[in-house]
Amino acid sequence: MKQASAMTTLSVSSIKRMMAAGTFPKPVRLGESRIAFVDAEIHAWVRARIAERD
């Protein structure tokens, strides 16, 4: 979660809100209390936000 926050410059709480709303890439569950994000999905999400600004 911290790395996703650093990659997007969003706060962890903002990412959690967006995940709950279905507007952020879904994490991969690694264990009961561990998740990970796919780098390519985060980068694609950022590129989509950039494309929307035009």
PDBQT receptor file of N, H, CA, C and O in Angstrom, charges set to zero:
ATOM      1  N   MET A   1       0.824  -1.179   0.000  1.00  0.00    +0.000 N 
ATOM      2  CA  MET A   1       0.000   0.000   0.000  1.00  0.00    +0.000 C 
ATOM      3  C   MET A   1       0.880   1.258   0.000  1.00  0.00    +0.000 C 
ATOM      4  O   MET A   1       0.588   2.228  -0.700  1.00  0.00    +0.000 OA
ATOM      5  N   LYS A   2       1.949   1.230   0.787  1.00  0.00    +0.000 N 
ATOM      6  H   LYS A   2       2.186   0.442   1.355  1.00  0.00    +0.000 HD
ATOM      7  CA  LYS A   2       2.835   2.396   0.827  1.00  0.00    +0.000 C 
ATOM      8  C   LYS A   2       3.492   2.650  -0.527  1.00  0.00    +0.000 C 
ATOM      9  O   LYS A   2       3.653   3.801  -0.932  1.00  0.00    +0.000 OA
ATOM     10  N   GLN A   3       3.867   1.596  -1.220  1.00  0.00    +0.000 N 
ATOM     11  H   GLN A   3       3.736   0.661  -0.892  1.00  0.00    +0.000 HD
ATOM     12  CA  GLN A   3       4.486   1.766  -2.536  1.00  0.00    +0.000 C 
ATOM     13  C   GLN A   3       3.470   2.292  -3.552  1.00  0.00    +0.000 C 
ATOM     14  O   GLN A   3       3.806   3.131  -4.388  1.00  0.00    +0.000 OA
ATOM     15  N   ALA A   4       2.247   1.810  -3.484  1.00  0.00    +0.000 N 
ATOM     16  H   ALA A   4       1.974   1.128  -2.806  1.00  0.00    +0.000 HD
ATOM     17  CA  ALA A   4       1.202   2.322  -4.378  1.00  0.00    +0.000 C 
ATOM     18  C   ALA A   4       0.962   3.799  -4.093  1.00  0.00    +0.000 C 
ATOM     19  O   ALA A   4       0.744   4.588  -5.013  1.00  0.00    +0.000 OA
ATOM     20  N   SER A   5       1.001   4.165  -2.836  1.00  0.00    +0.000 N 
ATOM     21  H   SER A   5       1.178   3.524  -2.089  1.00  0.00    +0.000 HD
ATOM     22  CA  SER A   5       0.854   5.562  -2.445  1.00  0.00    +0.000 C 
ATOM     23  C   SER A   5       1.992   6.405  -3.016  1.00  0.00    +0.000 C 
ATOM     24  O   SER A   5       1.758   7.495  -3.538  1.00  0.00    +0.000 OA
ATOM     25  N   ALA A   6       3.202   5.909  -2.918  1.00  0.00    +0.000 N 
ATOM     26  H   ALA A   6       3.392   5.024  -2.494  1.00  0.00    +0.000 HD
ATOM     27  CA  ALA A   6       4.361   6.634  -3.447  1.00  0.00    +0.000 C 
ATOM     28  C   ALA A   6       4.302   6.748  -4.969  1.00  0.00    +0.000 C 
ATOM     29  O   ALA A   6       4.662   7.784  -5.528  1.00  0.00    +0.000 OA
ATOM     30  N   MET A   7       3.850   5.687  -5.641  1.00  0.00    +0.000 N 
ATOM     31  H   MET A   7       3.558   4.845  -5.187  1.00  0.00    +0.000 HD
ATOM     32  CA  MET A   7       3.779   5.689  -7.100  1.00  0.00    +0.000 C 
ATOM     33  C   MET A   7       2.744   6.686  -7.623  1.00  0.00    +0.000 C 
ATOM     34  O   MET A   7       2.918   7.271  -8.692  1.00  0.00    +0.000 OA
ATOM     35  N   THR A   8       1.673   6.872  -6.861  1.00  0.00    +0.000 N 
ATOM     36  H   THR A   8       1.532   6.397  -5.993  1.00  0.00    +0.000 HD
ATOM     37  CA  THR A   8       0.566   7.712  -7.331  1.00  0.00    +0.000 C 
ATOM     38  C   THR A   8       0.522   9.079  -6.674  1.00  0.00    +0.000 C 
ATOM     39  O   THR A   8      -0.201   9.960  -7.140  1.00  0.00    +0.000 OA
ATOM     40  N   THR A   9       1.258   9.273  -5.630  1.00  0.00    +0.000 N 
ATOM     41  H   THR A   9       1.846   8.557  -5.251  1.00  0.00    +0.000 HD
ATOM     42  CA  THR A   9       1.238  10.454  -4.763  1.00  0.00    +0.000 C 
ATOM     43  C   THR A   9      -0.099  10.628  -4.040  1.00  0.00    +0.000 C 
ATOM     44  O   THR A   9      -0.400  11.713  -3.544  1.00  0.00    +0.000 OA
ATOM     45  N   LEU A  10      -0.893   9.569  -3.982  1.00  0.00    +0.000 N 
ATOM     46  H   LEU A  10      -0.648   8.688  -4.385  1.00  0.00    +0.000 HD
ATOM     47  CA  LEU A  10      -2.144   9.583  -3.223  1.00  0.00    +0.000 C 
ATOM     48  C   LEU A  10      -1.878   9.065  -1.819  1.00  0.00    +0.000 C 
ATOM     49  O   LEU A  10      -0.974   8.256  -1.609  1.00  0.00    +0.000 OA
ATOM     50  N   SER A  11      -2.664   9.530  -0.863  1.00  0.00    +0.000 N 
ATOM     51  H   SER A  11      -3.398  10.187  -1.034  1.00  0.00    +0.000 HD
ATOM     52  CA  SER A  11      -2.529   9.006   0.494  1.00  0.00    +0.000 C 
ATOM     53  C   SER A  11      -3.090   7.586   0.543  1.00  0.00    +0.000 C 
ATOM     54  O   SER A  11      -3.892   7.192  -0.302  1.00  0.00    +0.000 OA
ATOM     55  N   VAL A  12      -2.660   6.840   1.532  1.00  0.00    +0.000 N 
ATOM     56  H   VAL A  12      -2.008   7.161   2.219  1.00  0.00    +0.000 HD
ATOM     57  CA  VAL A  12      -3.160   5.486   1.716  1.00  0.00    +0.000 C 
ATOM     58  C   VAL A  12      -4.673   5.522   1.917  1.00  0.00    +0.000 C 
ATOM     59  O   VAL A  12      -5.384   4.678   1.372  1.00  0.00    +0.000 OA
ATOM     60  N   SER A  13      -5.172   6.473   2.682  1.00  0.00    +0.000 N 
ATOM     61  H   SER A  13      -4.595   7.159   3.125  1.00  0.00    +0.000 HD
ATOM     62  CA  SER A  13      -6.621   6.556   2.908  1.00  0.00    +0.000 C 
ATOM     63  C   SER A  13      -7.366   6.870   1.614  1.00  0.00    +0.000 C 
ATOM     64  O   SER A  13      -8.474   6.372   1.412  1.00  0.00    +0.000 OA
ATOM     65  N   SER A  14      -6.789   7.678   0.740  1.00  0.00    +0.000 N 
ATOM     66  H   SER A  14      -5.889   8.083   0.904  1.00  0.00    +0.000 HD
ATOM     67  CA  SER A  14      -7.424   7.963  -0.550  1.00  0.00    +0.000 C 
ATOM     68  C   SER A  14      -7.475   6.704  -1.407  1.00  0.00    +0.000 C 
ATOM     69  O   SER A  14      -8.481   6.431  -2.062  1.00  0.00    +0.000 OA
ATOM     70  N   ILE A  15      -6.393   5.943  -1.399  1.00  0.00    +0.000 N 
ATOM     71  H   ILE A  15      -5.576   6.164  -0.867  1.00  0.00    +0.000 HD
ATOM     72  CA  ILE A  15      -6.365   4.691  -2.163  1.00  0.00    +0.000 C 
ATOM     73  C   ILE A  15      -7.423   3.736  -1.631  1.00  0.00    +0.000 C 
ATOM     74  O   ILE A  15      -8.130   3.098  -2.411  1.00  0.00    +0.000 OA
ATOM     75  N   LYS A  16      -7.537   3.630  -0.319  1.00  0.00    +0.000 N 
ATOM     76  H   LYS A  16      -6.963   4.148   0.315  1.00  0.00    +0.000 HD
ATOM     77  CA  LYS A  16      -8.542   2.747   0.274  1.00  0.00    +0.000 C 
ATOM     78  C   LYS A  16      -9.951   3.177  -0.119  1.00  0.00    +0.000 C 
ATOM     79  O   LYS A  16     -10.794   2.330  -0.416  1.00  0.00    +0.000 OA
ATOM     80  N   ARG A  17     -10.212   4.467  -0.124  1.00  0.00    +0.000 N 
ATOM     81  H   ARG A  17      -9.526   5.154   0.117  1.00  0.00    +0.000 HD
ATOM     82  CA  ARG A  17     -11.535   4.970  -0.540  1.00  0.00    +0.000 C 
ATOM     83  C   ARG A  17     -11.804   4.627  -2.003  1.00  0.00    +0.000 C 
ATOM     84  O   ARG A  17     -12.898   4.191  -2.359  1.00  0.00    +0.000 OA
ATOM     85  N   MET A  18     -10.788   4.830  -2.844  1.00  0.00    +0.000 N 
ATOM     86  H   MET A  18      -9.898   5.184  -2.555  1.00  0.00    +0.000 HD
ATOM     87  CA  MET A  18     -10.943   4.545  -4.269  1.00  0.00    +0.000 C 
ATOM     88  C   MET A  18     -11.116   3.043  -4.509  1.00  0.00    +0.000 C 
ATOM     89  O   MET A  18     -11.885   2.642  -5.383  1.00  0.00    +0.000 OA
ATOM     90  N   MET A  19     -10.416   2.222  -3.750  1.00  0.00    +0.000 N 
ATOM     91  H   MET A  19      -9.791   2.548  -3.040  1.00  0.00    +0.000 HD
ATOM     92  CA  MET A  19     -10.581   0.772  -3.865  1.00  0.00    +0.000 C 
ATOM     93  C   MET A  19     -12.015   0.386  -3.508  1.00  0.00    +0.000 C 
ATOM     94  O   MET A  19     -12.629  -0.430  -4.196  1.00  0.00    +0.000 OA
ATOM     95  N   ALA A  20     -12.543   0.965  -2.444  1.00  0.00    +0.000 N 
ATOM     96  H   ALA A  20     -12.044   1.628  -1.886  1.00  0.00    +0.000 HD
ATOM     97  CA  ALA A  20     -13.915   0.663  -2.014  1.00  0.00    +0.000 C 
ATOM     98  C   ALA A  20     -14.926   1.101  -3.071  1.00  0.00    +0.000 C 
ATOM     99  O   ALA A  20     -15.972   0.474  -3.239  1.00  0.00    +0.000 OA
ATOM    100  N   ALA A  21     -14.605   2.182  -3.782  1.00  0.00    +0.000 N 
ATOM    101  H   ALA A  21     -13.755   2.692  -3.646  1.00  0.00    +0.000 HD
ATOM    102  CA  ALA A  21     -15.493   2.692  -4.826  1.00  0.00    +0.000 C 
ATOM    103  C   ALA A  21     -15.286   1.972  -6.154  1.00  0.00    +0.000 C 
ATOM    104  O   ALA A  21     -16.058   2.167  -7.093  1.00  0.00    +0.000 OA
ATOM    105  N   GLY A  22     -14.252   1.144  -6.237  1.00  0.00    +0.000 N 
ATOM    106  H   GLY A  22     -13.625   0.985  -5.474  1.00  0.00    +0.000 HD
ATOM    107  CA  GLY A  22     -13.968   0.411  -7.477  1.00  0.00    +0.000 C 
ATOM    108  C   GLY A  22     -13.289   1.251  -8.535  1.00  0.00    +0.000 C 
ATOM    109  O   GLY A  22     -13.362   0.937  -9.723  1.00  0.00    +0.000 OA
ATOM    110  N   THR A  23     -12.625   2.326  -8.113  1.00  0.00    +0.000 N 
ATOM    111  H   THR A  23     -12.566   2.582  -7.148  1.00  0.00    +0.000 HD
ATOM    112  CA  THR A  23     -11.976   3.230  -9.075  1.00  0.00    +0.000 C 
ATOM    113  C   THR A  23     -10.453   3.165  -9.024  1.00  0.00    +0.000 C 
ATOM    114  O   THR A  23      -9.774   4.027  -9.581  1.00  0.00    +0.000 OA
ATOM    115  N   PHE A  24      -9.924   2.156  -8.364  1.00  0.00    +0.000 N 
ATOM    116  H   PHE A  24     -10.476   1.455  -7.911  1.00  0.00    +0.000 HD
ATOM    117  CA  PHE A  24      -8.480   1.969  -8.268  1.00  0.00    +0.000 C 
ATOM    118  C   PHE A  24      -8.201   0.497  -8.552  1.00  0.00    +0.000 C 
ATOM    119  O   PHE A  24      -9.033  -0.351  -8.229  1.00  0.00    +0.000 OA
ATOM    120  N   PRO A  25      -7.056   0.171  -9.148  1.00  0.00    +0.000 N 
ATOM    121  CA  PRO A  25      -6.761  -1.240  -9.439  1.00  0.00    +0.000 C 
ATOM    122  C   PRO A  25      -6.894  -2.127  -8.205  1.00  0.00    +0.000 C 
ATOM    123  O   PRO A  25      -6.520  -1.744  -7.096  1.00  0.00    +0.000 OA
ATOM    124  N   LYS A  26      -7.433  -3.316  -8.427  1.00  0.00    +0.000 N 
ATOM    125  H   LYS A  26      -7.736  -3.627  -9.328  1.00  0.00    +0.000 HD
ATOM    126  CA  LYS A  26      -7.636  -4.258  -7.329  1.00  0.00    +0.000 C 
ATOM    127  C   LYS A  26      -6.304  -4.841  -6.868  1.00  0.00    +0.000 C 
ATOM    128  O   LYS A  26      -5.440  -5.154  -7.686  1.00  0.00    +0.000 OA
ATOM    129  N   PRO A  27      -6.145  -4.984  -5.567  1.00  0.00    +0.000 N 
ATOM    130  CA  PRO A  27      -4.923  -5.595  -5.050  1.00  0.00    +0.000 C 
ATOM    131  C   PRO A  27      -4.974  -7.114  -5.186  1.00  0.00    +0.000 C 
ATOM    132  O   PRO A  27      -6.034  -7.705  -5.394  1.00  0.00    +0.000 OA
ATOM    133  N   VAL A  28      -3.813  -7.718  -5.064  1.00  0.00    +0.000 N 
ATOM    134  H   VAL A  28      -2.953  -7.237  -4.895  1.00  0.00    +0.000 HD
ATOM    135  CA  VAL A  28      -3.679  -9.168  -5.038  1.00  0.00    +0.000 C 
ATOM    136  C   VAL A  28      -3.444  -9.547  -3.582  1.00  0.00    +0.000 C 
ATOM    137  O   VAL A  28      -2.525  -9.035  -2.943  1.00  0.00    +0.000 OA
ATOM    138  N   ARG A  29      -4.265 -10.433  -3.066  1.00  0.00    +0.000 N 
ATOM    139  H   ARG A  29      -5.011 -10.849  -3.585  1.00  0.00    +0.000 HD
ATOM    140  CA  ARG A  29      -4.109 -10.858  -1.672  1.00  0.00    +0.000 C 
ATOM    141  C   ARG A  29      -2.983 -11.878  -1.585  1.00  0.00    +0.000 C 
ATOM    142  O   ARG A  29      -3.013 -12.914  -2.250  1.00  0.00    +0.000 OA
ATOM    143  N   LEU A  30      -1.995 -11.572  -0.758  1.00  0.00    +0.000 N 
ATOM    144  H   LEU A  30      -1.971 -10.730  -0.218  1.00  0.00    +0.000 HD
ATOM    145  CA  LEU A  30      -0.836 -12.457  -0.575  1.00  0.00    +0.000 C 
ATOM    146  C   LEU A  30      -0.968 -13.313   0.670  1.00  0.00    +0.000 C 
ATOM    147  O   LEU A  30      -0.325 -14.357   0.784  1.00  0.00    +0.000 OA
ATOM    148  N   GLY A  31      -1.783 -12.883   1.581  1.00  0.00    +0.000 N 
ATOM    149  H   GLY A  31      -2.305 -12.036   1.488  1.00  0.00    +0.000 HD
ATOM    150  CA  GLY A  31      -1.989 -13.590   2.837  1.00  0.00    +0.000 C 
ATOM    151  C   GLY A  31      -3.132 -12.920   3.565  1.00  0.00    +0.000 C 
ATOM    152  O   GLY A  31      -3.794 -12.040   3.015  1.00  0.00    +0.000 OA
ATOM    153  N   GLU A  32      -3.365 -13.326   4.785  1.00  0.00    +0.000 N 
ATOM    154  H   GLU A  32      -2.827 -14.040   5.231  1.00  0.00    +0.000 HD
ATOM    155  CA  GLU A  32      -4.471 -12.758   5.547  1.00  0.00    +0.000 C 
ATOM    156  C   GLU A  32      -4.357 -11.250   5.726  1.00  0.00    +0.000 C 
ATOM    157  O   GLU A  32      -5.358 -10.537   5.656  1.00  0.00    +0.000 OA
ATOM    158  N   SER A  33      -3.158 -10.772   5.955  1.00  0.00    +0.000 N 
ATOM    159  H   SER A  33      -2.345 -11.351   6.012  1.00  0.00    +0.000 HD
ATOM    160  CA  SER A  33      -2.997  -9.338   6.214  1.00  0.00    +0.000 C 
ATOM    161  C   SER A  33      -2.047  -8.662   5.232  1.00  0.00    +0.000 C 
ATOM    162  O   SER A  33      -1.547  -7.569   5.499  1.00  0.00    +0.000 OA
ATOM    163  N   ARG A  34      -1.798  -9.308   4.099  1.00  0.00    +0.000 N 
ATOM    164  H   ARG A  34      -2.204 -10.196   3.882  1.00  0.00    +0.000 HD
ATOM    165  CA  ARG A  34      -0.871  -8.741   3.110  1.00  0.00    +0.000 C 
ATOM    166  C   ARG A  34      -1.533  -8.653   1.747  1.00  0.00    +0.000 C 
ATOM    167  O   ARG A  34      -2.206  -9.579   1.296  1.00  0.00    +0.000 OA
ATOM    168  N   ILE A  35      -1.319  -7.495   1.095  1.00  0.00    +0.000 N 
ATOM    169  H   ILE A  35      -0.772  -6.743   1.462  1.00  0.00    +0.000 HD
ATOM    170  CA  ILE A  35      -1.780  -7.318  -0.275  1.00  0.00    +0.000 C 
ATOM    171  C   ILE A  35      -0.637  -6.751  -1.100  1.00  0.00    +0.000 C 
ATOM    172  O   ILE A  35       0.340  -6.223  -0.568  1.00  0.00    +0.000 OA
ATOM    173  N   ALA A  36      -0.781  -6.871  -2.390  1.00  0.00    +0.000 N 
ATOM    174  H   ALA A  36      -1.575  -7.300  -2.823  1.00  0.00    +0.000 HD
ATOM    175  CA  ALA A  36       0.194  -6.281  -3.317  1.00  0.00    +0.000 C 
ATOM    176  C   ALA A  36      -0.586  -5.750  -4.507  1.00  0.00    +0.000 C 
ATOM    177  O   ALA A  36      -1.716  -6.166  -4.764  1.00  0.00    +0.000 OA
ATOM    178  N   PHE A  37       0.031  -4.831  -5.225  1.00  0.00    +0.000 N 
ATOM    179  H   PHE A  37       0.949  -4.493  -5.017  1.00  0.00    +0.000 HD
ATOM    180  CA  PHE A  37      -0.564  -4.305  -6.444  1.00  0.00    +0.000 C 
ATOM    181  C   PHE A  37       0.341  -4.674  -7.605  1.00  0.00    +0.000 C 
ATOM    182  O   PHE A  37       1.554  -4.802  -7.437  1.00  0.00    +0.000 OA
ATOM    183  N   VAL A  38      -0.241  -4.845  -8.771  1.00  0.00    +0.000 N 
ATOM    184  H   VAL A  38      -1.226  -4.741  -8.907  1.00  0.00    +0.000 HD
ATOM    185  CA  VAL A  38       0.531  -5.134  -9.976  1.00  0.00    +0.000 C 
ATOM    186  C   VAL A  38       1.032  -3.791 -10.522  1.00  0.00    +0.000 C 
ATOM    187  O   VAL A  38       0.238  -2.914 -10.864  1.00  0.00    +0.000 OA
ATOM    188  N   ASP A  39       2.359  -3.645 -10.599  1.00  0.00    +0.000 N 
ATOM    189  H   ASP A  39       3.004  -4.358 -10.322  1.00  0.00    +0.000 HD
ATOM    190  CA  ASP A  39       2.951  -2.379 -11.056  1.00  0.00    +0.000 C 
ATOM    191  C   ASP A  39       2.353  -1.914 -12.380  1.00  0.00    +0.000 C 
ATOM    192  O   ASP A  39       2.018  -0.740 -12.533  1.00  0.00    +0.000 OA
ATOM    193  N   ALA A  40       2.219  -2.816 -13.323  1.00  0.00    +0.000 N 
ATOM    194  H   ALA A  40       2.491  -3.771 -13.200  1.00  0.00    +0.000 HD
ATOM    195  CA  ALA A  40       1.705  -2.450 -14.646  1.00  0.00    +0.000 C 
ATOM    196  C   ALA A  40       0.288  -1.879 -14.549  1.00  0.00    +0.000 C 
ATOM    197  O   ALA A  40      -0.065  -0.964 -15.293  1.00  0.00    +0.000 OA
ATOM    198  N   GLU A  41      -0.517  -2.414 -13.641  1.00  0.00    +0.000 N 
ATOM    199  H   GLU A  41      -0.231  -3.157 -13.036  1.00  0.00    +0.000 HD
ATOM    200  CA  GLU A  41      -1.883  -1.912 -13.477  1.00  0.00    +0.000 C 
ATOM    201  C   GLU A  41      -1.885  -0.511 -12.874  1.00  0.00    +0.000 C 
ATOM    202  O   GLU A  41      -2.692   0.332 -13.266  1.00  0.00    +0.000 OA
ATOM    203  N   ILE A  42      -0.995  -0.262 -11.932  1.00  0.00    +0.000 N 
ATOM    204  H   ILE A  42      -0.340  -0.947 -11.614  1.00  0.00    +0.000 HD
ATOM    205  CA  ILE A  42      -0.898   1.075 -11.333  1.00  0.00    +0.000 C 
ATOM    206  C   ILE A  42      -0.426   2.076 -12.383  1.00  0.00    +0.000 C 
ATOM    207  O   ILE A  42      -0.981   3.169 -12.495  1.00  0.00    +0.000 OA
ATOM    208  N   HIS A  43       0.595   1.707 -13.151  1.00  0.00    +0.000 N 
ATOM    209  H   HIS A  43       1.046   0.819 -13.060  1.00  0.00    +0.000 HD
ATOM    210  CA  HIS A  43       1.101   2.600 -14.197  1.00  0.00    +0.000 C 
ATOM    211  C   HIS A  43       0.032   2.865 -15.255  1.00  0.00    +0.000 C 
ATOM    212  O   HIS A  43      -0.096   3.994 -15.730  1.00  0.00    +0.000 OA
ATOM    213  N   ALA A  44      -0.729   1.852 -15.625  1.00  0.00    +0.000 N 
ATOM    214  H   ALA A  44      -0.625   0.935 -15.239  1.00  0.00    +0.000 HD
ATOM    215  CA  ALA A  44      -1.810   2.027 -16.602  1.00  0.00    +0.000 C 
ATOM    216  C   ALA A  44      -2.883   2.947 -16.043  1.00  0.00    +0.000 C 
ATOM    217  O   ALA A  44      -3.432   3.774 -16.772  1.00  0.00    +0.000 OA
ATOM    218  N   TRP A  45      -3.184   2.812 -14.766  1.00  0.00    +0.000 N 
ATOM    219  H   TRP A  45      -2.738   2.141 -14.175  1.00  0.00    +0.000 HD
ATOM    220  CA  TRP A  45      -4.174   3.664 -14.111  1.00  0.00    +0.000 C 
ATOM    221  C   TRP A  45      -3.707   5.119 -14.139  1.00  0.00    +0.000 C 
ATOM    222  O   TRP A  45      -4.497   6.015 -14.438  1.00  0.00    +0.000 OA
ATOM    223  N   VAL A  46      -2.435   5.361 -13.832  1.00  0.00    +0.000 N 
ATOM    224  H   VAL A  46      -1.794   4.633 -13.589  1.00  0.00    +0.000 HD
ATOM    225  CA  VAL A  46      -1.882   6.717 -13.880  1.00  0.00    +0.000 C 
ATOM    226  C   VAL A  46      -1.935   7.270 -15.305  1.00  0.00    +0.000 C 
ATOM    227  O   VAL A  46      -2.323   8.420 -15.507  1.00  0.00    +0.000 OA
ATOM    228  N   ARG A  47      -1.547   6.456 -16.294  1.00  0.00    +0.000 N 
ATOM    229  H   ARG A  47      -1.232   5.522 -16.129  1.00  0.00    +0.000 HD
ATOM    230  CA  ARG A  47      -1.602   6.905 -17.697  1.00  0.00    +0.000 C 
ATOM    231  C   ARG A  47      -3.025   7.259 -18.110  1.00  0.00    +0.000 C 
ATOM    232  O   ARG A  47      -3.236   8.217 -18.854  1.00  0.00    +0.000 OA
ATOM    233  N   ALA A  48      -3.986   6.505 -17.641  1.00  0.00    +0.000 N 
ATOM    234  H   ALA A  48      -3.816   5.726 -17.037  1.00  0.00    +0.000 HD
ATOM    235  CA  ALA A  48      -5.395   6.803 -17.948  1.00  0.00    +0.000 C 
ATOM    236  C   ALA A  48      -5.810   8.137 -17.345  1.00  0.00    +0.000 C 
ATOM    237  O   ALA A  48      -6.552   8.896 -17.968  1.00  0.00    +0.000 OA
ATOM    238  N   ARG A  49      -5.337   8.428 -16.137  1.00  0.00    +0.000 N 
ATOM    239  H   ARG A  49      -4.734   7.812 -15.631  1.00  0.00    +0.000 HD
ATOM    240  CA  ARG A  49      -5.662   9.727 -15.501  1.00  0.00    +0.000 C 
ATOM    241  C   ARG A  49      -5.042  10.865 -16.332  1.00  0.00    +0.000 C 
ATOM    242  O   ARG A  49      -5.659  11.915 -16.514  1.00  0.00    +0.000 OA
ATOM    243  N   ILE A  50      -3.825  10.646 -16.828  1.00  0.00    +0.000 N 
ATOM    244  H   ILE A  50      -3.324   9.794 -16.680  1.00  0.00    +0.000 HD
ATOM    245  CA  ILE A  50      -3.157  11.658 -17.653  1.00  0.00    +0.000 C 
ATOM    246  C   ILE A  50      -3.941  11.871 -18.947  1.00  0.00    +0.000 C 
ATOM    247  O   ILE A  50      -4.129  13.009 -19.377  1.00  0.00    +0.000 OA
ATOM    248  N   ALA A  51      -4.396  10.791 -19.561  1.00  0.00    +0.000 N 
ATOM    249  H   ALA A  51      -4.243   9.867 -19.211  1.00  0.00    +0.000 HD
ATOM    250  CA  ALA A  51      -5.135  10.896 -20.825  1.00  0.00    +0.000 C 
ATOM    251  C   ALA A  51      -6.467  11.622 -20.620  1.00  0.00    +0.000 C 
ATOM    252  O   ALA A  51      -6.942  12.296 -21.534  1.00  0.00    +0.000 OA
ATOM    253  N   GLU A  52      -7.070  11.499 -19.450  1.00  0.00    +0.000 N 
ATOM    254  H   GLU A  52      -6.684  10.951 -18.708  1.00  0.00    +0.000 HD
ATOM    255  CA  GLU A  52      -8.345  12.153 -19.170  1.00  0.00    +0.000 C 
ATOM    256  C   GLU A  52      -8.223  13.666 -19.062  1.00  0.00    +0.000 C 
ATOM    257  O   GLU A  52      -9.219  14.372 -19.220  1.00  0.00    +0.000 OA
ATOM    258  N   ARG A  53      -7.055  14.168 -18.802  1.00  0.00    +0.000 N 
ATOM    259  H   ARG A  53      -6.246  13.595 -18.673  1.00  0.00    +0.000 HD
ATOM    260  CA  ARG A  53      -6.909  15.606 -18.590  1.00  0.00    +0.000 C 
ATOM    261  C   ARG A  53      -6.988  16.407 -19.889  1.00  0.00    +0.000 C 
ATOM    262  O   ARG A  53      -7.258  17.608 -19.858  1.00  0.00    +0.000 OA
ATOM    263  N   ASP A  54      -6.757  15.758 -21.022  1.00  0.00    +0.000 N 
ATOM    264  H   ASP A  54      -6.538  14.783 -21.047  1.00  0.00    +0.000 HD
ATOM    265  CA  ASP A  54      -6.767  16.461 -22.304  1.00  0.00    +0.000 C 
ATOM    266  C   ASP A  54      -8.152  16.752 -22.791  1.00  0.00    +0.000 C 
ATOM    267  O   ASP A  54      -8.320  17.340 -23.859  1.00  0.00    +0.000 OA
TER     268      ASP A  54
